[in-house]
């Protein structure tokens, strides 16, 4: 029986993310294309929903945004071929893979930089897979204070959605409710000629065709209980 989550109460089991998965994002960095998917995880305690606040911790000086197509797994899967992956997907949503770039750069792993509380906005809805028959051709954008920052298409992925999930399932059992976030296109703040990172007071909108808009405002840690 398929897992059918309500976005308002949904907390993923595992969150498995994919780094460096868009050609445009590779080109804005160092141009080195990965031979296999680059995987990392986020803590599920970082999840927030549409219109909730992203809290910028006092120790973070370089806060960044990443619009990503996220896949919600609908039933247990292990070692599933790419051709059958769709049978195990419940649906799709948007994730903003919020990242502390200075922490990411200065530590030997990404987990903490990606997992601060509130660093995992998802929403605004979970769209049934029947509404998105081709996840490999979706426009995705991000805006900060109304300024377009990212403007890409999932067709620019190095490893497509089904290929990614099949690859993961060869070594990791995926269960209903797990979330796979599939990478981000170019336009993140850290790699602009003049860095454009997030500050308290900024509003980030992540938009993906056929899903909608995920909107979150950034506040300083000292503001969270005000």
N, C-alpha and C positions, 0 to 999 in steps of 0.2 A: 504493500500500500504506500502511495506517495506521501511524503511530508509536504504539507501545505501551510507555510508560515504566514502569519500576520505581521506585516512590517512594523507595526506599533509595539509588538512584544518580541520580535525575533532577535535572538542573540545567537550568532553562529557557534557551532562546536569548534572546529578548527578554522583558522583563517590562513590560507596559503596564498602568497602573493608572488608575482612574477616580475623580476627586474629586467630592465634593458630589453624589452620585447617589441619596441617599435623602431623601425629603421630611422625615422626622423629624430627620435630621442637618442639613438646611438650617435648619429651624426653631430648632434649638438654637444656631445661629450667628447670621447676620444676616438670614435670611429671603429672600435674593435667589436666586431659582431660575435656573439656567443655561439658555440657549437651546439650546446644543449641549453634548455631553459634554466635560467637563474632563479632559484626559489628562495624565499624567505618567509617568515611568519610574522603575524601581528597577534598580540594578546586580545582575546575577545572582550576583555574589560575596557578596551579603547572605543567600543562601538557607541555612537550616538546617532540620532535620527535627524530628519529634515527639520530645520529651523532651531535646532539646539546649538549651544555655544561650543566652539572650539576654544579650549583654554590654553593660552600660551604660557608655559612654565617660566618662572623667573630665570632659570638657568639656560634657557634656550634663546639664542641670539639670531638664529637663521631658520625661520619657520617657513615651510614651503607647502605647496598644494600639488596634487596629481589627480586628474580625472581618470577614472578607470571603469571599464566594463567588468562587473562582478557576476559570477555564476553561482546560483544556489543549487546544491546537490539535493536530489529528491529521494534517492534510495541508495542503500549500501552498494558499493561497487569496488571491485578489485581486479586488476589486470584486464581491463576492458579495452578492446581494440578501438581505434579511432572511429571506425564505421558505426559502432554501437553506442558511442558516448551520449548522443542525444537522448537515448532511452532512459538515462539516469539523471538527467537535468530536470529540475522543477521549473526554474525560471531565471530571470536576469534582473539586476538592479545596478545602481551606480555606487561606486565607492570613491571617496576622496582620500587617497592614501597620504594623509598629512605626515610630514617628515621634519624632524629636527636635523637640518643639514649639518650643523656644526658638530652635533653629537655623532651623527653618521660618519662624518669625516675623521673624527678623532678617536673613535673606538674601533676595535677589530671586527665587530659584528653590527648588524643593522637592527637587531631586535628592540633594543631600548629606544633608539631614535624613531622607530616606527610605532611604538606601543604606549607612549604616554597616554594617560587618560584623555579621552575625547579625540584622539588622533585617527579615528575610524568612522567618519560620517558615512552612512548608507541611506539609500532611499531615492526618491520620495515614496516609491512603491516597488513591489516585486512583480514583474510582468511575467505571466505564464509563457513558457517557451513557444507555445503555439502562435503567439503574437510576433515572435521574432524567429522566423524560419531560417534566416541566414545571419548569424552573429558576426560573420566575417565581412559585413558591409554596412557598418553603422557610423554615422557622423558623431563625433564627440568633441565637446568644447568646454573650456573653463573661462570664467570671467572673475576679475577682482575689482570690486567697486564699479562694475559696469564695463570695464576695459577687457576686451577679448585677449586672453593670454594663450590658450591652447586651441588649436583648430585642426583636428585630425580625423582619421577614419580607421576603423578596425581592420580594414584591408591592408594597412601598413604594418600589421603585426608580423614578426619574424616567425613565431610559432602560433598557429591559429588556435581557437578555443578548444576544438575537439582534440587536436594534437596535444595540447597542453594537458588536458585532463586525462587523456589516455596515458601520457608519460608519467604523470603523478601517480596514477592508479597502479602502475606496475610495481611500485615500491611501498605505497601507502594506501591502506584501506580508507576510502572515503565513505562517510556516512551521511544519512539524511540531515540536512541543516548545515553541513560544512559549506564554506564560502571560498571560492577561488577568484582572486582579483588578478586581472590579466595584463597589467602593465599600462603605461601612459605614453602619449605622444610628446613631441617636442613642445617647448614653450613654458617649461617650469621656471620658476623665478631664479633659481641658483645659477642657471646656465645662460641667462641673458647677458648681453655685453655690459649693461649696467644692471646689477642684480635688483630684482623686484620681488622681495620677500614679504611675507605677511606681517602685519603689525596689528596690535589691538585696535579695534574699531573697523577693520576691514571686513567686507562681506564677500564670501566666495560662492560662486554658483558653478556647479558642474552639471553639464547637460549632455544627454545622450539621446539620439533619435529613437523614437518609439518607447522611451521610458519616461522622460520628463526632465525636471530640473531639481537638483539637490542644492539647497541654500543653507549656509551656515555663517554666522558672524563670529569673528575672533574677539576674545576678551583676554585681558591680562589675568594671571593667576590671582592677583590680589582683589580682583573684581568679582570672583565667582560666587561669593556669598553675600554680595551687596543687593 
